[in-house]
Amino acid sequence: MEGVQPPPLRSLDDFLRSSARFAPPDVRDLDRWNHRVINNLLYYQSNYFLSALGLLLLVGYWQPLQLCVGAVVVTCMFLGFVWAAENQVTIRRFRRKHPSMCVLVILLLSYLFISVLGGVAVFLFGIAFPTLMVLVHASMRLRNLKNKLENKLESIGLKRTPMGLLLEALGQEQEAGS
């Protein structure tokens, strides 16, 4: 975690308003779509973090205990997946070949476990919805020159960010900045 620095908060104009350009991704070219999502996750990570935190705080206001249980479950599932991927060759290969499926498996297992505990609505609105919101924005947002430059600095190791570490844990480090 040494040398990790949070990126700056991007302006609302750049993130959502007039200078922001959006277009649906080309679903026929999954590699290009994946690169767009990863690069947007890296560039707008502070904005995504604040948006998700705002939704978590709203849900946590109404259902604090269930939100904490959901957060613990998702964290444990994620850490268990990272541990398994580091210690099992087949899971590591699966993580490299199917990163989106890995995120879906983590969320699905978390959902199933939480459904046993009875906090499904909290999981859906407090954890899954912010994740979906971030992924939809990252899929639709077109990159700009500043975005590409920041991602290149991240990919060559001049800057380390929390999202870069998270993507690395999910097996996406080789694609970041492409």
Solvent accessible surface area in square Angstrom, and as a share of the most:
residue,aa,sasa,rsa
1,M,185,0.83
2,E,173,0.78
3,G,53,0.51
4,V,38,0.22
5,Q,85,0.38
6,P,103,0.65
7,P,14,0.09
8,P,75,0.47
9,L,104,0.52
10,R,18,0.07
11,S,66,0.43
12,L,87,0.43
13,D,59,0.31
14,D,23,0.12
15,F,17,0.07
16,L,92,0.46
17,R,154,0.56
18,S,102,0.66
19,S,63,0.41
20,A,13,0.10
21,R,131,0.48
22,F,85,0.35
23,A,30,0.23
24,P,101,0.64
25,P,23,0.14
26,D,60,0.31
27,V,98,0.56
28,R,211,0.77
29,D,57,0.29
30,L,118,0.59
31,D,104,0.54
32,R,172,0.63
33,W,76,0.27
34,N,37,0.19
35,H,52,0.23
36,R,39,0.14
37,V,21,0.12
38,I,4,0.02
39,N,0,0.00
40,N,0,0.00
41,L,16,0.08
42,L,7,0.04
43,Y,2,0.01
44,Y,1,0.00
45,Q,11,0.05
46,S,20,0.13
47,N,11,0.06
48,Y,7,0.03
49,F,130,0.54
50,L,90,0.45
51,S,36,0.23
52,A,22,0.17
53,L,65,0.33
54,G,33,0.32
55,L,41,0.20
56,L,57,0.28
57,L,118,0.59
58,L,97,0.48
59,V,22,0.13
60,G,15,0.15
61,Y,172,0.65
62,W,166,0.58
63,Q,81,0.36
64,P,80,0.50
65,L,135,0.67
66,Q,68,0.30
67,L,23,0.11
68,C,77,0.46
69,V,55,0.32
70,G,1,0.01
71,A,48,0.37
72,V,91,0.52
73,V,11,0.06
74,V,28,0.16
75,T,71,0.41
76,C,82,0.49
77,M,54,0.24
78,F,42,0.18
79,L,106,0.53
80,G,36,0.35
81,F,27,0.11
82,V,31,0.18
83,W,168,0.59
84,A,19,0.15
85,A,0,0.00
86,E,94,0.42
87,N,78,0.40
88,Q,88,0.39
89,V,81,0.47
90,T,94,0.54
91,I,57,0.29
92,R,80,0.29
93,R,129,0.47
94,F,81,0.34
95,R,11,0.04
96,R,97,0.35
97,K,141,0.60
98,H,83,0.37
99,P,23,0.14
100,S,74,0.48
101,M,96,0.43
102,C,0,0.00
103,V,39,0.23
104,L,105,0.52
105,V,56,0.32
106,I,12,0.06
107,L,32,0.16
108,L,103,0.51
109,L,85,0.42
110,S,0,0.00
111,Y,69,0.26
112,L,91,0.45
113,F,100,0.42
114,I,4,0.02
115,S,46,0.30
116,V,124,0.71
117,L,97,0.48
118,G,49,0.47
119,G,7,0.07
120,V,40,0.23
121,A,63,0.49
122,V,8,0.05
123,F,5,0.02
124,L,79,0.39
125,F,130,0.54
126,G,1,0.01
127,I,22,0.11
128,A,24,0.18
129,F,94,0.39
130,P,6,0.03
131,T,41,0.24
132,L,103,0.51
133,M,65,0.29
134,V,18,0.10
135,L,65,0.32
136,V,79,0.46
137,H,21,0.09
138,A,0,0.00
139,S,12,0.08
140,M,63,0.28
141,R,3,0.01
142,L,44,0.22
143,R,52,0.19
144,N,47,0.24
145,L,149,0.74
146,K,120,0.51
147,N,0,0.00
148,K,92,0.39
149,L,110,0.55
150,E,38,0.17
151,N,2,0.01
152,K,103,0.44
153,L,51,0.25
154,E,12,0.05
155,S,50,0.33
156,I,118,0.60
157,G,46,0.44
158,L,119,0.59
159,K,41,0.17
160,R,68,0.25
161,T,6,0.03
162,P,67,0.42
163,M,29,0.13
164,G,7,0.07
165,L,48,0.24
166,L,74,0.37
167,L,9,0.05
168,E,65,0.29
169,A,27,0.21
170,L,18,0.09
171,G,0,0.00
172,Q,6,0.03
173,E,68,0.30
174,Q,96,0.43
175,E,35,0.16
176,A,12,0.10
177,G,2,0.02
178,S,61,0.39
